[in-house]
Amino acid sequence: MRASLHGARAALAVGAMAGLLLAAAPALAGERVAAPELAARIVDFLGERGAARDAIALPPLSDFEVESSSGAPLAVELRSAARAPLAGQVPVTVSIRENGVERKHGVVTARVARHGHAWVATRRLVRGATLQAADFRRVDVSGALPADAIGDPGAFEGWRATRGVRPGSVWRASMLERAPRVRRGDRVRVVVESGALRVEMNATAREDGYAGDRIRVLNSRSHRELVGRVRADGVVDVSP
């Protein structure tokens, strides 16, 4: 009776969270559930929800193996609250029932690698090289990607390589580090634009600045201090 009440409460909880859960309807599995069969079901379950099957890794599932004690078919139910796109550690709740009574219950944590496309290096780079937009090229891949493969190369323009990089290498976050695009004392080019008017001048940086930072610069001719934003190419834009 308690098992039935537990099952009813679990069903109500699943219904209440239908907007969050990915649920698989109970499927008959015969009179025995073996680890290989369960692994195949989990891979199919995640694959139907967008994960690349060759990018899924599962832990040992021997603890979930069970045989029917009454000869009745066993039912397997899989659930996960993970949202698409599936990547990283994805918990899957496994419930195995016999005649409505739960025989096995637990959580299997699948590891799902990213899959789809990657950004690769277009040229050979030495450690410390400053990155430009032309250093990134998007390619389609059919296999798994490193968990830290970058997804937006635009965010890394002006950064620098932490080690030597070969052409075709997949860009990973661990290969990049933020570096000042402009350092205090550097001579920099300053641009002022207003409508059709564009003025360029030389200045001296009064402080370090990363791409996107606002820094103070000193006009080399008028000795007037200006404040502008550092662009990825090292130019300081002081446009209003």
C-alpha positions, 0 to 999 in steps of 0.5 A, a space after each residue: 500500500 505504501 509503495 502504491 501511495 509513493 508511486 501515486 505521489 511521484 506521478 503527481 509530482 511529475 505531472 506538476 513539473 511537466 514543464 521542467 521534466 523530460 519523461 519517458 513512458 514506462 516500457 516493458 523490459 521483459 523479466 530481467 533488466 541487464 546493464 547493457 540493455 539499460 545503458 542502451 535505453 538511457 542513450 536512446 532517451 538522451 538521444 531523443 532529446 538532442 544529445 549525440 549518441 556517440 558523445 554520451 558516457 555512462 557509469 557502470 550500471 550493475 547496481 540496477 540489474 534486477 530479475 522479476 520475482 513473480 515472472 511478471 514483466 518489469 517496467 523501466 521509467 527514465 526521467 530527467 530535469 535537464 534542459 536542452 541543449 544537453 551537455 556536461 553532467 546530466 542526471 537521469 532518474 531510473 525507476 524499475 517496477 514489478 507489478 507496480 512495486 518499485 524494485 530499483 530506484 536511483 540516479 545515473 549521471 551521464 556525461 554528455 560532450 558538446 557536439 555540433 560545430 567548433 571554432 578552430 585556429 586558422 594559423 600557427 600562433 606562439 604563446 602570448 600572441 594576441 588574437 584577432 577575428 581572423 584567427 577563428 574559423 567555424 567548422 562542423 564536427 561529427 564527434 564529441 567536443 571538449 567540454 570547454 570548447 568556446 562558443 563565441 569567438 567574438 568575446 575573445 578578440 584581443 585576448 592572447 594564447 596561453 600556449 603555442 597553437 597549431 592551425 586547425 586546433 579547436 579553440 578551448 577556454 583553457 588556451 586563452 587568457 585575457 590580456 591588456 590591449 593597451 598598457 599605461 604609457 603606450 602611444 595609442 591612436 585615438 578616434 573621434 566620430 560624430 556623424 560624417 566627421 572623423 578625427 584621428 590623433 595620437 595620445 598616450 595611455 594613462 592606464 592599462 585597458 582591456 578590449 571594451 574598457 574605458 580608459 584615460 588618454 592624454 592628447 599628445 599635442 593639446 595635452 588634454 585628457 580624454 576618456 575612450 573605449 579600447 577597441 579590439 584592434 587597440 584604437 581608443 574610441 572617444 566618440 560621444 
